[in-house]
C-alpha cells in the first residue's frame, strides 16, 4: 500500500458512503475499503480524525478528508478527467447536491426509520439519538410512527419533482453525462429503495427507477479490502502532504481577524455528530479548512473539512 492510495472508511449500508462509492465508479478509480462500525465506539477512525466519527472518511496517506463534500472536492481535484461537473454544470450541481444532502436525505431517512424503526436494534437508536443531540425525532419510536403520514407525503412530492425533471429526456439530471447532481440525489433514494423496496411512490415513477438504474450502473470502481489496522499503519509511516497555499488563498477570519498558521482551532459539524476536532490551523479556502493534529498511536495527520455546515472557532 502506498501513500497515494485511496482508502475509504465506511460501512456497506451507509447512504453517504454510497455517494462516494458511486463517485469512484463514475471516475473509474481503484480504492481500498476499510469497514468501520455502524455505531460508536470507532477507535480506529477517531485516531485518524481526532474525534470526528461520521461515515464516510477518505484517507490518503496521512491526509484525512471528512464529509462527502470535501471528499468529492478532493477526488475532483486529483482526478479531473472523468469530471463530476460536465461543462457548465458546477453551480447547478452544487445547489442540487445541497438540497439532496439535507432535505431529500432527511426525508428518506425519516421514512425508513418511521416504517422500520422497530426492526433496528435498541443500541442503534441510542447511538443515533446521542449523535443528533435530540435534533431528530426519528430515533423515538412513538414520534417516528406519528410522522409517517407527513414523511410519506413529502417523499412523494420529491419523487414527483424528480420525475418531472427527467421528463426532459436526458439520461442524467444535467444532460447525457453523469454529474455530482446525480450521485447526490441518488444516494438517499438508494437508501430508501434498499430498505423499503419500490413502495412509498417509487413504483409510480418509472423514469426515476430507470434513472436510478443508470446511476447504479456506474458501479463502484475497483476495490480491495483493507483492515483498519493497516490503514492506521499507513498513516503512521506517511507524512501529510503540504497543502499548496496558492490553492487556499482566502483564509479564515472571525471577529478577531485572520487565522494564522499553527493557531489552535476547533472544527465541528452544525447539523449532527457534534464531536469537535481540535488541531493547528494549516490552511483554508472558500469551502475548505485543514488542521494538523498529533495522535499518540498514529502520529501527525492533517484533517480536512468543508467550511459550509461546520462551526470553526479559535481556541
N, C-alpha and C positions, 0 to 999 in steps of 0.2 A: 504494500500500500504506500502511496506517495503523498506528499504534502499538497498536491493539487487535486486529489480525488474528491469527488462529491459524495458526502456522507449525509444521508437523511435520517434523522432521528424521528420516528413516527410509530403509529400502530395501524393495523390494516383498516379498521372501521372509522378512522378519523376523517371527517369530510374535508377539513382544511389540508390535511396531508394529501388527500386525493387531488386537490387543486395543484399541488406541486408535482405529484407523480404524473399527472397529465401534461404538465409543462415539460417535464423530462421527455415524455413521448413526443410532444409537438416538436421539440428541438432535437430529437434523436440522440439523447445523451446516455452515457453509461454512468452508473452511480452505485453506491454501497448502501444497503438497508440495515439500519440498527433499530430493532424493535424495542420500544420503551413501554413501561407500564401504562395502562389506561388511567390509573388513579395514583395519587401520591402514596408513599414516597417515591421519588425518582432520583436516587442519589447520583447515578452516573450522568444524568442530564444536568442537574443543577451544579455539578462540579465543573461543567463546561460553561454554563451560562451565568453562574453567580447567584442563582435563585429563581430565575425565570423558568417556569415549568410547562408552559403551553406548548402544544404539539401543532405543527412540526417545527424542528430546528434543523438548519443546514450547517454542517461543519465542513470547512475546507482547511485542513491542517490545524492550525491553532486560531483560525478566524471562525467565529460562530455568528450565524445570522438568524435573528429571531423575527417572527411574524411573516406571514406569506408575502406581504407587500415588499418587505425588504429582501426576502429570499428571491422573489421573482425579479426584482430590480437587479440583483447581483447576477443572476443567470443571464439576463438580457445583456448586461454589460460584458460579461465574459464570453458569451456565445450568441452574438447578434445575427448570425447568418439566417437561421430559421427564426424569424422575429415574432415576438408577442404583439408587435404593433405594425401590421401591414400599413403601407403608405397612407398617411393622413388619418390614422385611427387613434393616435395616442390619447388625446383628450377624451374622446368618446369612450374608449375602452376603460380608462381610469374611472370615469364617472359611473359607468355601468357596473364596474367591479365594486365600487364603494357601496352602491345600492345592494348588490348581491351579497356582499360580505356581512352587511348589517341586517337590512330589512328582510331579504329573502331567507338568509340563513336562520335568523331568529324565528321566523315563521315556520320554516321546515323543522327546526329543532323542537320548537314548542309542540307542533302537531305530533311528531314522532313520540315524544315523551308523554304527551297527553293521552294518546291512544295506547301506548305500550308501557307506560310507566311502571305498572305492577310487575312487568317481566324483568325489569332491571334490578340488580342486586341492591340491597339497602346501602352498602358501602359506597356505591356509585352515587346515589342520591346525596349521601352525606358529604362526599368529596366535592361534588359539583355545587352544592349549596354553600359550602365554605369558600369555594373558588370564586363564586359570584357575589359573596358577602350579602346575600339576600336580595340582590337586584333583580333576580329572575325567579318568578314564582313557579317555574316549571318543575322544580325539584320537590314541591309539595304535592303529594298525590291527590289530595282533595281539590286544591286550586287548579291542578292540571286538568282534571275532568271538567271542572266548571268552564274552563277556557276553550274546550274543544269546538263548540259551535262557531265562536268568533275566529279561532285559528283556521278552521276549515274554510270559512268564507273568504278570509284574506288569502289563503293559499290558492283558492280557485281564481281570485282576481289576478294574482301574479301570473298564474298559468295562462289566463286569457290574454294578458298583455303580451306575454312571450309568443303565444300562438299568432296573435295579430302581427307582431313584428316579423315572424317567419313567413307570413303570407306574402311578403315581398318577393320570395322565390330564391333568395341567395342560399347557398349551402350553410353559411355560418352567419353570425349576428351582424358582422360588419363587412360582409362581402363573401367572396368564394374562397377565402383563406381563413383559417382559424386564428383567433387572437386572444389576448387576455380576457376580453369580454366573454368569450365562450367558456373558458375554463373556470372563470369566476362564477358565472351563472350556473354552470353545470354541477359544481360540487354540492350545493345544498339539495338540488333535485336528485343527484346520485344518492345522497344520504336518505332522502325520503323514499325513493324507489327501492332502495335496498332493504328498508325496514317495513314499508307499507305496500310494496308491490306497485301496481298501476292503479290503485284505488285513489280516493280523495281527489279525483278530477284528472289525473294523468291519462287515463284510458280515453278520456273525451277529447284529447288533443293529440291526434296522430302526428301533426307536424312537430310538436315538441318532442315526442318519443323518437321520431326519425332523426331529429337534430341531436338528441342525446346519444343515439347510437353512432352518429358520425363523430361526435366528440370522443366517445369511448374508443372508437377505432384508432384514435391517435396512439393508444397504448401508453405504456409507462417507461419506454426506453429499455435499456439493457441493465439489469440489476443483479447484484451479487449480495449475499447475506454477510453481515459483519457483526461480531459481538460487541456489546458496549465496552468491554474491557480493551479490545483492540482499538476502538475509537479513542478512548482516553489515552492509550499508549501513543497513538499518532499525535495527539495534541501535545503530549509531554515532550516528544522529541522534535517538535517543529517550533518555529518562531512565527508569530503573527506577521503577515505581510504588511510592510509600511504602506499606510494609506496615502495616495497621491494628493497632496494639498490642493493642486490645481483643480481636482475634480470636486472638491468640497470647499467652495470659496465664499460661502455666505455666513459661516459660523453659527453660533447660537448666542442669543442675548436675552437678558432679563432686565429687571428694574435696576440692577447693579452694573449693567453693561455687558460687554462680550465675555464669553468664557475663554480662559487661557488654557493652553495645552498643559496637562498634568493636574489641573484643578479637579478636586474630588466632586463628583456629581452623582445624582440618583436618577434612574430612569424606571418608570413604572407604567403599565397599561392603565387606561382610564375606564375601560368597559368591564373587564373581569380578569381574574388572575392577578390580584393586587400584590404581587411579590416584587419589591424593588430590587434592582440591580445597582450596586454601588461600585464605581471604579473611577479611574483617572481619565479625564476628558482627552480624547485623541483628536477628533475632528467632527465636523458636521456639514451637511449640505441642506438643500431646501426641504428634503424629506428623509434625512438620514442623520444618525448620530452614532459615534463609536466610542466605547470605553475600554480601557485596558485594566485588567484585574489579575490578581495572583491567587492561585489555589494551591494549598499545600500538597495535593496529590497530582495535580495536572501541570502546575507552573503557570506561565503567562498565557493568557488568551486575550484577544480583542473581540468584544461582543458588539454586534451591530444591530441597531434598531431603526425602524422608521420614526419620524417625529410626529406625524399626524396620529392621533389616538394614544399618545404617550405623554405622561407628565414628566418634565425634566426640571430638576432643581439642583442648585449648587449646595454643597454642604459646608 
